[in-house]
């Protein structure tokens, strides 16, 4: 949970967190990899092209079911999306202590 300085115990709104950029980029990437224009995706979802634009810019926020619909309309499921967003948010390098050939906790 990302906290701003001075916000003791309160999480920063996700709209202003740097991770939001990765979230929005992942939405856009799903659509473009599926070979869909914003208009194509809008048609599949029964929404307007303006809705797709607003969602990809972060103006309109998607709930869990809307995110699932987005994924399915792009030919993937939520698991694919979750793996992609986790990869985008993972640190570039993770150092392991101990024997690198043996799996173990990372810290």
N, C-alpha and C positions, 0 to 999 in steps of 0.2 A: 504494500500500500504506500503510495507516494505521499509524503507530507510536505507542506510548504513551511518555511521558517515562520515561527510565530503561531502556527495553527496546531497547538498542542493537542494531539489525539484526533484531529480532524483530517480526513483524507482530502487531497486536492481533487477538484472536479476533473473527471476523466477528459473532458473537452480540452483542458489546458495541459494535460500531461503529454510528455514527448512520445509516449507509446501510442497515442492516438494517431499520429502520422503513419505509423506502421499498420495500424488497424485499417485506416482508410486506403492505404496503398494495397493492402491485401484484398480488400473488396474490389478495387479497380482491376487488380491482376487476375482475379477469378473471372471477371467478365471478359477481359481482353483475351485471356488464354482460351476461353470458350469460343472465341471468334465472334463475339456479340458486340454490337454497338449499344449505346445507351438506349436507343429506341427499341432495339430487338429485346433487350432485357426487360424494358418497360412493358412491352407487349406480352412477354411470358408471365410477368407478374400481375398483369392487369392494372398497371399504374401508368402515370405519365412519365415522359422523359425528364421532366423537371424534377420529379421525385428521385430518379436515379442520380441526376446531377447533384441534388441537394444531399443525398446520402453519401455520395463519394467525396463531397466537400466537407462533410461533417455538420452541415446545417440541420439536416434531419437525422435523428438518431434511430437506429434499428433496435428493436427488442429481440429476444431470443428466437421467437417464431419467425419474425421477418428475416432475420439472418439465415435461418434454416431455409426459408423460401428462396432467398437470394442464391444460396449455395446450390440447391437442387435445380434452380433455373439455369445455373451455369454448369450443370452436369457433375457436381461433386456433392459430398455430404459434409456434415458439420465436423466430422473427424478429420477430413482432409484440411478443412479450413483451420481447425484448432492446431494441427501439426504445423501448418504454414505460419500461423501467427506466432506460435511459440518459437519457431526457428528464427523468425524476424526479430523477436524480442530478446533472444538469448545473447549473452555476451559473446563477443568475437572469439575470445580465448578463455578457456577454463583450465586452470592449473589443477593437477591432481597431486596429492601427496602419496608417497608409497610407490608400489610397483605399478607402472603404467599399463602392464599387460593384464593386470587383474582388476576386474570391476570393483568399485568401492565408492564410498561417499566422496563427494566433491566438496572441498572447502579450501 
